[in-house]
């Protein structure tokens, strides 16, 4: 996981930009419910009127409003308007200034609105309340005594007269305001105040000739336009974030593939066998793809969701809806679902990748072994083997997918349940005047945003464990050091002769119980051919694999021109060795690209000469495109003998000082084998040639033959010397050749 995070370091600036864009996206997303609330509460219900202070007011109503104001409020009121005939127009248009005016004057203006149209019951209740509170001037006062006979009644002249006569003091007026504020607080506080203020402003502006319908439409268009603009900004941020996060994800995948590839290229055969080819392929493809996908999702969701969740909580608090317990209940439900799912699913994630490795391994074996499978008629058996491996993966993935598929309906149930609960509780609060419709709508949207943030984090929480497993598997490869590596200040070869000497060499494969080679000592000299022969499994191929350091010796040493292989730079060592492995391998491309694989600077003459020595010239020239004839992966479109000759030509085109042929003549007929050996002696006779062979006829002319038996050297010498002095060699030779071929007619006679 740490390695995964380290791979993000080169992209810190891009991630910083993504974070900024996500913040912008979240802020835009969080603003939309607020504008929805404004459209409903202000644009529709309040006719687009945002403040209690009207934009225009008639002269009579202007002075009527002052009845309920103290001297300070009157001064502010009068200074805020300019007279234009019989109409007073508001000078203040700044939001801060309007908010300040609203805060200072709204209660007086609401009183003006309330007492401009009072019902009979309301008036009787008001007079009784004032008398009960101990105002002696109101004792026994009736509506008729105040000259009021028609309803709804305008009480403002009465209050004006009482104020002028001294019957109502400033303190009494403040008491009236206080009682009105208390009633408003009981009914719903700020929401009711805004609604009552909007009604007053609407009435005043209509009387002053303002087109309320046009004003309402203007407000709706401006607010809707802002919503469209915010949505456009949010969409642009989302697109850019998607682009940048995809770029980072692709970059992380590329970097990890490069690191794992470069590390695998350093591996010896021991590390390759430790991980297995199938597992390395899975780690380089499936695992890194999982990490790449999770990186993209993490940049888009893991950064975005917390911003949305925190922002949603802050916005919910700003609505004043006082329904925190609904959000808390939803979050508790989601956490319960998450805990249930993780307890159920998490153990399965750890086994998925191993099963994928097994499916890849079986698939690879079946595809590469298809000719053998068909030849032995074991298709049904292999189908069952693949079906079993695939079914194991199917069962685990089906279990995981079923569990995860439960997650979305569960979350949707919580979301819709919360919505219904908010509507139910909110409707009661709206009925009580404690909430407006727009506030409830905004609360629902904010609640959904908070819940969706948790849902998205849950989705990531499902993906991250799989990515963590994949990252650990990739990290395991990257952290694995090769058992065969260069020493510091390793020597580079110059003036190479090509002498290879084994000194008391013993070798055991990693994890093996015993040694496969023990006390191997011999010297392969330049200009001579050294052959190695023996029964299957005696260690012949292991010996030659130690020369290019595909493995390192367990005991003893191997020298190249007198220098221990472990002290030589591996690139320098291997550039002087032409190795033809026992398992023939060609690469997709054409014939020429395969021959020049080890020497890209080889000329056409070098290529033709290598093909001629390897006895491949005839079949190459017989092809329509000659050296540019295509070669499929693994060389599956050429015969075994042609494949082997091209592999030999590849080593020859490199012009090394040491040639290592690991059973490289087995697919050749005897005639071609003899021609090839003769061509080698004629053209590369000054180089060191080491041949591993099964056929005595292939090595009969070798300068030195090493006979292997059970990991030990059973004999060393020429063909003639070994026939007379080595029973193991004689047994091998007599099993392959006639006595006449071995000893000649004269000897037999």
N, C-alpha and C positions, 0 to 999 in steps of 0.2 A: 504493500500500500504506500509505503514511504517512497519507493522507487517511482510509483505512479505520480505522486505529488511532485517529485523532483523533476519529472519530465515536463511539468507545467511551467517550470522556472523560466525557460526561454521565451515564454509567451506572457510574461507578467504584465507587460504594457497593454497587450490586447485584452487580457482578462480585466485589467483596470477599466478599459473602455467599455467592455461588456457590462461590468458592474454599474458604471455610470448610466449606461443606456437602460439597464434593468431598473435602476432607481427611477429614471424618467418614466419608463413604461408603467411602473407600479404607481407612481404619483398620478399619472394620467388615469389609470384604471380606478384609482381610489377617488378621483375627482368626479367621475361620471355619476355615481349615485347621488352626490350632492346636487348636481345639476338636474337630475331627475326629480329630486325633492323640490327644487326651486320651481321647476316647470309645473308640478302638481299644486304645491302650496301657494306659490306666488303668481305664477303665470295663469293658472286656471282658476283656483279658488279666490285669489286676491286680485284678479283682473290685471296682473302685471304691476301692481302697486307694492313697493318694497318698504315704504316708510309711512309713519303716521302723519308727518308734516306734509301737507299737500303742496304740489308744484304751483297751483294757482288757487286763489280763493277770493270770493266776492268781498266787497268792503264791509257789508253788514256782518257777514260771518267772521271776518277778520277781527272785528271788535267784540263780537259775541264770545269768541275764544278767550279773550282777555279776562272775562268774568271770573274764571277759575284759576287765574295766574296770580302769583305774588309779584312784587315790583321787579325783582331780578328776572323772573321769567318773562314779564312784559317787555322789559328792555331787550332781552335776547330775541323775542318774537318779532318785535318791531324792527330791529336791526337786520333781521334776516330776509326781509321783503322790500320790494320796491313797488310803488303805486303806479299803475298804468290805467288811468281813468277810474272805472269802478272795480277794477281787478288788481289784486295784489299778487305779484309774481315772486317766487322764491329765488333768492340770489345764490344760495349755496347749492352746488352740484357735485362737490367732492364727496366720496363715500365716507371718509372720516368725519367730515363736517356734518353730513346728514345723520350719521350715527350719533354724533354728539347732540345735535338738535333733538333727535328722537328720544334719547335718554333723558334730556332735560324737560321736554315739553309734552311727551306722549300722554302722561297721566292727566294733565289739564285738558288736553284735546279730547281724550276719551270721555272725560267728565262732561265736556261740552256736547259730545255726541250723545251720551246717555240721557242728559237732561233736556235735550232738544225734542225728545219724543218719549214721554213717560206715560205708562198705562195707569188706570185708576188704582188698581191693586198695588202696583209698585209705589205710587205716590202715598197711599194710606200707610203702607208698611214703612216708608221712609219717615213720614211725620211721626209715627208711633215710636220708631227707633230713636229719633232725635229727642223726643220728650222723655223716653225711658233713660236716656243717657244723662238727663239732668239739665237740659237746656231750658231755663225758665221761660224764655221768650216763645218756645214752641208748645208750651202747655195749653191744651185745648184748641190749638189751631187746626182748622179744617180746610179741605181744598176750596170750599166756597168762600171761606174767609180770605183766602189768597186770590180770589177772583177767577178761579179755574172751574170752568163748567163743561169744557169740551175735551175729549181724549182722542188720540194721545195728546198730552199737553206739553207745551214748551215751557219748562220751568226756569229757563235762563233769565227772563225778565224779573222773575221773583227773586232769584239769587242776586241779580244786579241791584234791585231796589233794597234788599236786605243789607247788602254790602255798603251801599251809599248811606243808608239810615243808621248804620252801626249795629244793626240787629245781628249781623254775621261778622265776626272778627276774623282776622288772619288765622288765628288758632283754630276757629271753627272750620274754616276752609281747609286747613291742613288735616283736620280730623276727618272731613269728608273724603279727602284724597286717600288717607290711610285706610279708611273702611273700604273704599273701592279697590285699593291695592290688595287688601286681605281677601276680598271676594274673588279677585282675579287669581290670586295665588291658590285659593281653594279649588277654583274651577280648572286650573291648568297652567297658571303662571305665565311664562313668557309666550307660550303658544297662543293663549287667549288674548294677551295684550296685543300681539301682532295682528291677529284676526280682527279685533275690534278697531285697532288703529287703521288697518287697511280699509275697513268699511267707512270710517270717518273721512279718510283722504279721498276715497272714491266719490262719496256724496259731495264733498266740497268742490272737487275738480269738475264733476258733472254740472254743478250749479254755475261754475265759472266758465263753462263752455268747452271743456277739454273733451276730446273724442276718446272715451275710455276703450272702445273696441279697437281703435287704431293703436292705442298705447299698449293694450294687452297683446295684440298681434306682434307689435314691435319687440316687446319683451320676449315673447315666445321664439320669434325668429332669431334674436340676438343670442338668447340662451341656447337654442338648438344649434345655432351656428358655432358657438363655443364648444358644444359637445362634439360636433363634427370635426372641428379643428383638433380637439384633444384626441379624438379617436384616430385621426390621421397621423398625429404625432406618435401615438402609441403604436399604430400599425408600422410606421417607418422604423421605430425603435425595435419592434419585434423582428422585422425583416433583417435589419442590420445585425441584431444579436444572433439570429439564426445563421446568417452568413459567417460571422466571426467565430461563433462557437463551432460550426462545422469545420472551419479552417483550422482552429486549434485542435479539434478532435482528430482530423486527418493528419495534422502535424505530429501529434502525440503517437498515433499509430505508426506513422512513417519512422519516427525516431526510435520507437521500441523495436520495430522490425529490423532497422539498421543495427541496433545494439545486439539483438539476439542473433542476427545473421553473422555479424562480425565475431561474436563470441563462439558461435558454433563452428565458424571457420578455423578457430584456434584449437578446437577440441581434438584430442587424440581419439583413436578408435575406442578407447576405454570409456570416455564420456558419451560418445555416440551410443554405445551399447547400454550404458547406464540409463539413459533417458528413452532410448529406442527411437527409431526414425519416425514412427507413427505419432509418438507423443511430441516430438520436436515440431512436426508439421502442424499438429493441432495447436500447439502453443504459439507458433508463428502466425497462424491464420485465425482460427476460431477464438482463441483467448485474447489476442490483440484486438480483434474486431469487437469483442465484448467490452474491452476497456475503452476503445475508441467511441463506441455508442454511448457508454455510460458517461464518458467525459463530456460529450455534446449535451446529453440530458442534464448532467450536473451543472454545467455552466448556464443552462437555460432555466432550470427548475430549482436546484439547491440554493442558488443565490437569490432567485426571484421570490420564492415562497416565503422565507422569513421576512422579507421587506413587506410583502403583501399582508402577512399575518399581523405583524406589529402595526403597520399602517391601518389595517382594518380595525384593530382594537382601539387605536387612537380615534379613528373616525366614529366608531360606535359610541365612544364616550362623548364625542362632540354632538351627537344627535339628541342627547338628553332623554333618551327613551326609557332609561332605568329598567332595562331587561337583560342585565348581565347574566343572570342565572340561565337564560336560554342558551347563550353562547357556551357557558360552562358545561351545561348538560350535553350539548353537541360534541364538545371536545372530549368529554369523558367517554361518550359512546365510541368515538373514533379511536381513542387510545385503547379501549377494550377490544375493538376489532383488530387493531394492529397487533396487540399482544397475542391474541388468539392465533392470528395468521402466522406470525413469526415463530411461535412455539411449534406450530404444525409444519411449516415449510422449511425453515432454516436448515435443519439437518440434511434435507434432501439436496440442497444446493451444493454441499460439499462432495456429493457422489456423482453429480452430473458430469463434470469434466472428465473424471476417470472413465466413466462409461463411454463418453465421446471418444476418448483415446482408444478404447477397445474396439468401437465400431470402425474407426479409421484404420486400425491395425488389421482387422479382419477383412475390410474392404480392399485394402492395399494388397494383402496376401492373395485374395481371390483374383484380383485384376491381373497382378503380375504372374500368378500361377495358372492362368486360364488355359494355356495349351496343355499343361499336365493334367488339369482337372478334366478337360475334354477327352484327353487320351485315355485316362483311367475310368471315365464314365462316372465320376463322383459328383456330378452337378447337384443331385438331390441332397447329398450330404453337406456340400458347401452352402447350398441354399438354406438348409436348416441351421448351419452354424451362423450364417449372416442373420437369419431370421431371429435366432435366439439373442444375438448381440443387439440387434435393432429393437427387439421386444423389451429388453431390459431398459433401454433408453426411453422407449415409448411409455413404459409403466411409470418411470420416475417423472418424466415430463408431463404425462397426463395428470398425475397426482398434483404436481406443482400448478399446472394450468387450471385444474379444477378448483384448487384452493384460492388461487389468485382471481379466478372468474367470480368467486363468491364476493370478493372485495368490492368490486364496483357496484353491484346491486345493494350491498349493505350500506355503502357510503351514500348512494342515491336515496335509499330509504331514510337515512339520517337527515340528508339535506331537505327532502320533501317534508319529512316530519317536523323539522325545525321551522320550515316556511309556514306550515299549517299552524304550528304553535304560536309563532310570531303574529300571524294574522288574527288568531283567536284572542290572544292577550292584547294585541295592539288595538283591535276593534273595541274592546272594552275601555281601553284608555282614551281612544278617540271619542267614544260616546260620553266619557266623563270630562271631555275637554282637556285632557292632560297630554294629548299627542295629536299631531296633524297627520293627514293621510300620506303626504309626501315624506314625512319623517319615518313612518312605518315602512314605506317602500324602500327608502334609503337604508333603514336598519336591516331589512331582508337582504338587500344586495350586499351590504357589508358583512352580514353573517355568512352569506354564501361565499364571499371572497375569503373569509377566514377559514371556513370549512374546506374549501377547495385548496387552500394553501397546505393544510394538513394532509389532504388527500394526495396532492402532488409529492409532498415529502414522503408519504408512505410508498408511493410508486417508486421513488428513488431508493427508499429503504429496501425495497425488494430487489432492485437492480444492483445496488452497491455491493451486497454480499457476494453475488456472482462475479462481479468485476473484481472484488477483492481476492477471491479465489483465483481468478484468472491472472491478476497482477502478481500474486504470490508464485504462481507457476512460472510466469515469465521471469520474475525476479530470481527464481531458483536457477534458471538457466544462465541468466546474466551474471549471477554471483559465483557460479561454478568455475573454478580455475582449472585450466587444462593441466593434466598430470605431465604433459610434455610441453615445455615452454623454454624460451630462450633465457640463457643466463645474462646477467648484466655484463656489458662489454664483451659479448660473444664475438668470436673471431669470424671474419669473412675470408673465404678461401681465395687464394690467388696462386697462379702457377700450379694448377691441379694436375696430379699424375693419375690418381684414381685407385690407389691401393686400399683395400678394405680388409681389416683384420679383426677377428673375434678373439677375445682373450677371456677364457674361463667364464663364458656368458651363461647365466641361468635366467629363466623368465617364468613368471606365473601370472596368469590373467587376473585382473582385479576381482576379488571375491572367490577365486577358485581355491579348492582344497590343497592342490599340489602343484608342482612345477611341470610345465609342458616342455621346457628345455633345461638341460643341466650340463654344466661343464663343456660348453661348446667352444672349441678353439680351432681356428683355421685362418688362412690368409688367402684372399683373392687378389691376385696381382694384375696390374695393368698389362694389356697385350695378351692376356690369357683368358681362357674360358673355364669357369668353375661351375660344375653341375652339382645339383643336390637331388638325390633320389631316395625313395623309401616308401614304406607302406602308407596307406591312408591314415591320417591322424598322428603321424610320427613327429610333426613339428616343422616340416619343410617350409610351408608358407609363413609360419611364425618367424622363422629365421630372416627371410627376406623383408618382412614387414618391419623388422627392427632397423634395417639399414636406412630408410628415409625417415626414421623416428615416428612411425605411426604409433609405436609404443616405445617406451624406454625400458632398458634391461632392468631386471630385478637385482642381479648380481653380476660382477665382472664389468667389462667394457668393450666397446666397439670403436675402433679408430678409423679415421679417413685420412690417408697420407700421414699417419702417425699422430693425428689429433683426435682426442676423444670427441665422439659425436655431440655430447652434451655441452662441449665448449665451443661448438661451431654454430654460427647463425643459421637458423633453420632454412631461411629463404636462400641463403648462399649454398647450403648443403643440397637442398632439393633441386636447385637449378642445375646441379651437376649430376643428377640421377635421372635416368629415363626408366620409369617404372611402368610395367605392363601388368596389371593386377589379374588374379585368377578369375575374378568375376568380370566379364567383359562389359564395358560401359562406353557407350557413345552418346553424344549430346544432340539435341534437336538442332538442325541447321543444314549444312550440306557437307559433302565429303571433304572439301578443302578446309572448311572451318574446323572440322574435327582433327584433321592432320596437323593444322597449325595451332591447335589449342594450347600447346606448351611453348610455342614460339611464333607469336603473331607477326613478327618481322620476316618470317620465312618467305623466300622468293618462290616464284612458280617452279623454278629449277630445283630448289630444295624440296618442294612438295612432290614433284615428279620423281626425284631421286629416292625419297623415302618410300614412296609407293612402289617403285621398282624393286628396291631391296626387300620390302615386305611381301613381294609377290602379289601385290594388289593392282598393278598397272593394267593387267589384261581385263579384269572385270570392270574396272573404273572406266576405261576407254570404250568398253562395249556399251556403256550407258549413253543415252541420248544427250544428256547434259554434262557428261564427263565428271570433272571435279566439282561441278556445281549441282550435281544430282542431290536431291533432298535426302536427309537422314531424319527419321522420326525419333522421338524420345526413346532412349535405350537401344537404338539401332534395331528396332523391331521389323524394319522393312528390308533388312539384309540378312543373309544366312549367317550361321554361327562362324563358319570359316572366314567369310568376308568381314564380319565384325571383328574377329581376332586379328586379321591382317591389317585392318585400319587402325586398331589399337597399337599394333607394333609400329606401323608407319608414324603414328603420333609421337611415339617415344623417339624414333629415329630422327624426325624433323627437328627435334630439340637439340641435337648434337651434344649429348652429355658425355661425361667421362666414364660413367658407370651405367651399364644396362642391366636391369633386373627384370627377368622374364619369369613370372610366377605361373608355371604350368600354362604358358602362353601358346604352346604348339599342339595342344591336345586335340583341337578341332580341325587340324590340318591333316591332309592325307600324307602318306610317307614321302611321295614324290615332291610335293610342295614343301614339306618339312625339310627335306634334304637340300632343295634349292635355296631355301631361305637361310639355312645355316651356312651354306657356302657363300652366299651373298654377304652375310654378316661378317664372316671371316675376311672376305676380300675388302670390304668397305669400312668396317669399324674394328679391324683387327688390333689396332693400337689401344683400344679402350678395354676397360674391365667388363667382362660379360659373366653374369651370374644367371644360371638357368635352373629353375625347378621343373622337374619333368617326371612323368610316370613311365614313359617309354625309354627303354634302354637304347633303342636306335637313335633317339634324339641326342643323347649325350655320349655316344660311344667314342666320338673323336675329341671329347673335352680334355683339356690339359690336366684337370683335377676333378675327380668325382668324390663327393662326400656322401656316404651312405648313412641314413638316419634310421634309428630303431628305438621306439618308445622314448623319444626326447633326448637320446644320446647319440654320439657319433659311433657307428659300428665299424667304420673303416674309411680311409682316405687314400686315394691313389688314382692311377690311370685305369682304363678299362681292363687292360691285361693284368695289371697288378692285383686288382680287386677280384678278378675271376679266380686267381690262384690263392689269394690270401684272405678273402672275406666271404664267409659262408652266406651271409645275408644277401650280399650283392649277387653272388652266384645263383642263389635260389630265385631272385627276381629275374635275372637274365635268362635262366633256363626256362622260366615260366612264359617268357615272351618270345624267345628265339630258339631256332633249332640248334642242335649241337654242331651241325655243319657250319651254320652262320656264326656261331660263337668261336669254335675252335679251329675251323677250316678242315678241309678234306685230309690234308697231310697229317695233321695232328691226330685225327680220328683213326687214320690208317695205322 
